Amino acid sequence: MPEPKQTAPSGKTGRSVLPLPFLICAIILAGTALWLRQGMVKISVMMQKEPIALRKPLNQFDRSRLKSFRRPTFPSDTKLDFEAIGTKDALCEQYISVDPELGTDPVELFVTYYSDPKDKVPHTPEVCYRQVDTSVESMTSITIDTPGLAPKHPAIDVRRLVLSQQGSKAVILYLFYTNGRTYYDREQVRWSIHLPGERHVYFSKIEVVTRLPVDSEINTAVARCSRILREALPILVADHYPEDAQLK
């Protein structure tokens, strides 16, 4: 008699639960996920920015190269609160113009330098002055010629503010110098900090402020601030800020 056929136990087909094509796909996907995770970690490390120091401290700023300004006989420089401004790399000095066309009111040069890739750029005049009961009467951007920065920056855009407090007024011009680029808005700086292609990051705020008498023409005050920016920026770029090649 022929032997009865063997049958698989009830509920089983006798074939593999996981077909070979499925196993191959699972292995490929697992390997891809592992490679992708490791690749993303490597890319994150490669894209991470690092701080970079000034080439020369700001307290060694060569003020003798400011052709249109001199230090007052008895300067009343603002005492800096390094904790409040978030850096010890800072310069704040008062100057008097030697050009009669620029008026006789003193102008203050205030420079700060930061190099933390996680910095949120919190310090701008329109924010900080409002915190001490100062009103911002107007805020706009203007363009000034900077032949000392040519050919890279023959002209730059800066922010212009008119402030008032208890009957007195002041004009402020300021800008940021970030990894060799100029900006007048902190949102631009925040965007620039994360640009790919550079290993190191820094930004510096350059701010000048002068008194604006109530009966004075604003043009003279703006011209005074523009002139000191035009003369101070090339010194800062040539002597203090990192060179573009160092950022790589």
C-alpha positions as CSV (number, residue, x, y, z in Angstrom):
1,M,0.0,0.0,0.0
2,P,1.3,3.5,-0.7
3,E,2.3,5.4,2.3
4,P,0.0,8.3,3.3
5,K,1.3,11.8,2.4
6,Q,2.9,13.9,5.1
7,T,0.9,17.1,5.8
8,A,2.1,20.2,7.6
9,P,0.6,20.8,11.0
10,S,-2.6,22.8,11.1
11,G,-2.0,26.6,10.5
12,K,1.4,26.1,8.9
13,T,2.2,26.2,5.2
14,G,5.7,24.6,5.4
15,R,7.3,27.7,3.9
16,S,9.3,30.5,5.6
17,V,7.3,33.2,7.4
18,L,9.6,35.9,6.0
19,P,10.1,35.6,2.2
20,L,13.6,36.1,0.9
21,P,12.9,39.4,-0.9
22,F,11.5,40.9,2.3
23,L,14.6,39.9,4.3
24,I,16.8,41.4,1.6
25,C,14.8,44.7,1.7
26,A,14.9,44.7,5.5
27,I,18.7,44.3,5.6
28,I,19.2,47.0,3.0
29,L,16.9,49.4,4.9
30,A,18.6,48.7,8.2
31,G,22.1,49.3,6.7
32,T,20.9,52.5,5.0
33,A,19.4,53.8,8.3
34,L,22.7,53.1,10.1
35,W,24.7,54.7,7.4
36,L,22.4,57.7,7.3
37,R,22.5,58.2,11.1
38,Q,26.3,58.1,11.1
39,G,26.5,60.3,8.0
40,M,24.2,62.9,9.7
41,V,26.4,62.9,12.8
42,K,29.5,63.5,10.7
43,I,27.8,66.3,8.7
44,S,26.7,67.9,12.0
45,V,30.2,67.8,13.3
46,M,31.6,69.2,10.0
47,M,29.0,72.0,10.0
48,Q,29.5,73.0,13.6
49,K,31.0,76.5,14.0
50,E,33.9,77.4,16.3
51,P,34.9,80.6,18.0
52,I,37.8,82.7,16.8
53,A,39.8,85.3,18.7
54,L,40.6,88.9,17.7
55,R,44.0,89.3,16.1
56,K,44.7,92.3,18.3
57,P,42.7,93.4,21.4
58,L,40.4,96.3,21.0
59,N,42.2,98.2,23.7
60,Q,45.1,98.5,21.4
61,F,43.0,100.4,18.8
62,D,45.3,102.9,17.0
63,R,43.3,106.1,17.5
64,S,46.2,108.1,15.9
65,R,45.0,106.9,12.5
66,L,41.7,108.7,12.9
67,K,42.5,111.8,10.8
68,S,39.4,113.8,11.6
69,F,39.2,113.2,15.4
70,R,41.2,113.5,18.5
71,R,40.7,112.5,22.1
72,P,39.3,115.2,24.4
73,T,41.7,116.7,27.0
74,F,39.5,115.2,29.7
75,P,37.5,112.4,28.1
76,S,34.4,111.2,29.9
77,D,34.4,107.6,28.5
78,T,31.5,105.4,29.5
79,K,32.4,102.7,32.0
80,L,31.5,99.4,30.5
81,D,29.5,96.7,32.2
82,F,31.1,93.6,30.6
83,E,28.5,91.2,32.0
84,A,25.6,93.3,30.7
85,I,27.1,93.6,27.1
86,G,28.0,89.9,27.1
87,T,31.7,90.3,26.2
88,K,35.0,91.5,27.5
89,D,36.2,92.3,24.0
90,A,34.9,95.9,23.9
91,L,36.0,99.5,23.2
92,C,34.2,102.7,24.2
93,E,36.0,106.0,23.7
94,Q,35.0,109.6,23.2
95,Y,36.3,111.8,20.4
96,I,36.2,115.4,19.3
97,S,36.2,116.4,15.6
98,V,39.1,118.5,14.3
99,D,37.0,119.5,11.2
100,P,34.9,122.6,11.9
101,E,32.3,121.4,9.4
102,L,31.5,118.4,11.7
103,G,30.7,120.6,14.7
104,T,32.1,120.6,18.2
105,D,29.9,118.0,20.0
106,P,31.8,114.9,21.1
107,V,31.1,111.5,19.4
108,E,31.4,108.2,21.1
109,L,32.8,105.1,19.4
110,F,31.5,101.8,20.9
111,V,32.8,98.5,19.5
112,T,31.9,95.0,20.8
113,Y,33.2,91.6,19.5
114,Y,31.5,88.2,19.9
115,S,32.4,84.8,18.7
116,D,29.9,82.3,20.2
117,P,28.2,80.3,17.4
118,K,25.1,80.0,19.6
119,D,24.8,83.8,20.2
120,K,21.3,85.2,19.6
121,V,22.6,88.7,18.9
122,P,20.4,90.4,21.6
123,H,22.2,93.7,21.9
124,T,21.1,96.4,19.5
125,P,20.6,100.1,20.4
126,E,16.9,100.3,19.6
127,V,16.4,97.4,22.1
128,C,18.8,98.4,24.8
129,Y,18.0,102.2,24.9
130,R,14.2,101.5,25.2
131,Q,15.0,99.6,28.4
132,V,16.3,102.8,30.0
133,D,13.2,104.9,29.2
134,T,14.6,106.3,25.9
135,S,12.3,106.9,23.0
136,V,13.2,105.9,19.5
137,E,11.9,108.9,17.4
138,S,13.0,107.4,14.0
139,M,14.8,104.4,12.7
140,T,16.0,104.0,9.1
141,S,19.0,102.8,7.1
142,I,21.4,105.0,5.2
143,T,24.4,104.3,2.9
144,I,27.8,105.8,3.6
145,D,30.9,105.7,1.4
146,T,33.8,103.6,2.8
147,P,36.7,104.0,0.4
148,G,39.0,102.5,3.1
149,L,37.2,99.2,2.7
150,A,37.3,99.1,-1.1
151,P,37.2,97.1,-3.2
152,K,35.3,94.7,-1.0
153,H,33.1,97.3,0.7
154,P,33.3,100.7,-1.2
155,A,30.0,101.6,0.5
156,I,28.0,100.1,3.4
157,D,24.4,100.3,4.7
158,V,24.1,101.3,8.4
159,R,21.2,101.8,10.8
160,R,20.4,105.4,11.8
161,L,18.4,106.1,15.0
162,V,17.2,109.4,16.5
163,L,16.7,109.0,20.3
164,S,15.2,111.3,22.8
165,Q,15.2,111.3,26.6
166,Q,14.0,114.0,29.0
167,G,14.3,116.8,26.4
168,S,17.7,115.7,25.0
169,K,18.3,114.0,21.7
170,A,21.0,111.9,20.1
171,V,21.9,110.3,16.8
172,I,23.2,106.8,16.5
173,L,24.7,105.0,13.5
174,Y,25.5,101.3,13.9
175,L,26.2,98.2,11.9
176,F,27.5,94.7,12.3
177,Y,30.7,93.3,10.8
178,T,30.2,89.5,10.5
179,N,32.8,87.1,9.0
180,G,33.9,89.8,6.7
181,R,30.4,90.9,5.7
182,T,28.4,94.0,6.8
183,Y,24.9,94.1,8.0
184,Y,22.6,96.7,9.7
185,D,20.0,94.3,11.1
186,R,20.5,91.5,13.7
187,E,18.2,89.1,11.8
188,Q,20.7,89.3,9.0
189,V,23.5,88.5,11.4
190,R,21.6,85.5,12.9
191,W,21.2,84.2,9.3
192,S,24.8,84.9,8.4
193,I,26.2,83.0,11.5
194,H,24.8,79.7,10.2
195,L,25.9,80.1,6.6
196,P,27.9,77.0,5.5
197,G,31.5,77.1,4.2
198,E,33.3,78.7,7.2
199,R,34.6,76.8,10.2
200,H,34.8,79.8,12.5
201,V,32.3,82.6,13.2
202,Y,32.4,86.1,14.8
203,F,30.4,89.3,14.7
204,S,31.2,92.8,15.9
205,K,28.8,95.7,16.5
206,I,30.2,99.1,15.7
207,E,28.1,101.9,17.1
208,V,28.7,105.7,17.1
209,V,26.5,108.2,19.0
210,T,26.6,112.0,19.3
211,R,24.4,114.6,20.9
212,L,21.8,116.3,18.8
213,P,20.9,119.8,20.2
214,V,17.2,120.5,19.8
215,D,18.0,123.5,17.5
216,S,20.6,121.6,15.5
217,E,20.4,120.2,12.0
218,I,20.5,116.4,12.1
219,N,22.7,116.4,8.9
220,T,25.7,117.6,10.9
221,A,25.3,115.0,13.5
222,V,24.9,112.2,10.9
223,A,28.0,113.5,9.0
224,R,30.0,113.4,12.2
225,C,29.0,109.8,13.0
226,S,29.5,108.8,9.3
227,R,33.0,110.2,9.3
228,I,34.2,108.4,12.3
229,L,32.7,105.1,11.0
230,R,34.5,105.7,7.7
231,E,37.8,106.2,9.4
232,A,37.5,103.6,12.2
233,L,36.2,100.6,10.2
234,P,39.4,100.2,8.1
235,I,41.5,100.1,11.2
236,L,39.3,97.5,12.9
237,V,39.4,95.3,9.7
238,A,43.1,95.7,9.1
239,D,44.3,95.2,12.6
240,H,41.7,93.5,14.8
241,Y,39.1,91.3,13.1
242,P,40.2,87.8,11.9
243,E,41.2,87.6,8.2
244,D,38.9,85.9,5.8
245,A,41.4,83.1,5.3
246,Q,41.4,82.3,9.0
247,L,37.7,81.5,9.0
248,K,38.2,78.4,6.8
